[in-house]
Amino acid sequence: MEYKRDTNWIYATDEAGKVIAEITFPNIKDGIVSINHTFVDASLRGQGIASELVQEAYDTIKANGKKAVLVCPYAVKWFAAHPEKNDIVID
């Protein structure tokens, strides 16, 4: 899947331009974002796309030298399963 990037938003669209997968991580303070939403269209679920989105967000947040607060339940679960990635996570 090819992901598009915008400020604090990674997403994919179908041929009609409809968002079919996304993760959002808006700034909440200087240097801190909130991973607050992950969405994968029902037709794509079970293919590991949500995990890819969180990985992409992690890479982007880390590359920008930021930290993240986890609000999205999927992101909380993902980071619990990948403790080596918790270097960007703050409570």
Secondary structure, 3 states (H helix, E strand, C coil): CCCEEECCEEEEECCCCCEEEEEECCEEECCEEEECEEEECHHHCCCCHHHHHHHHHHHHHHHCCCEEEECCHHHHHHHHHCHHHHHHEEC
